[in-house]
């Protein structure tokens, strides 16, 4: 729903404020104040419910502008972060690896595909255990190809600024790669 109002260039907060102003005008102008009051309360509760539900999004909806059915993921670079901050306030990067194997890329994306997320403004600026950089190739309108990078910051509870709703195992493949002797992680030793 946030996406709907954003596409119109309207903030959800402005919509709720507009509903409140119209409700106040109706309350002051009608003689049947009890009926109008009940209508205002019902509309207000509905608006709060819609606003709360507008914060929910699925993982495919989160990334659909860059990663969709026409996309090809060429590789995924996984960086392991240590939450001990460096002197510049950024997390310490411990190691990274670039995955080019199509099957492993598919497994990582499948792990994330069923996630339901809820926007959490309190998560902005917090650092996550893993940073994923997906190198994505999409067809362009001019019959060419566009290469783009999609960055995801993930841990057990968050994807970017979105809290993960419910129990998931979205880090299953990443944890397997971290523990695998077959994957050669480059130690960043920062």
WOPEPE-V754721 format. One record per helix or strand of 3 or more residues. SS is the DSSP state (hx for helix, st for strand). FROM is the first residue (numbers start at 1). TO is the last residue. If there is no record, write none. Layout:
BEGIN
ss=SS from=FROM to=TO
ss=SS from=FROM to=TO
END
This chain:
BEGIN
ss=hx from=2 to=7
ss=hx from=12 to=29
ss=hx from=33 to=53
ss=st from=56 to=58
ss=hx from=59 to=63
ss=st from=72 to=85
ss=st from=91 to=99
ss=hx from=102 to=113
ss=st from=116 to=119
ss=hx from=121 to=123
ss=st from=130 to=139
ss=st from=145 to=154
ss=st from=162 to=165
ss=hx from=172 to=179
END
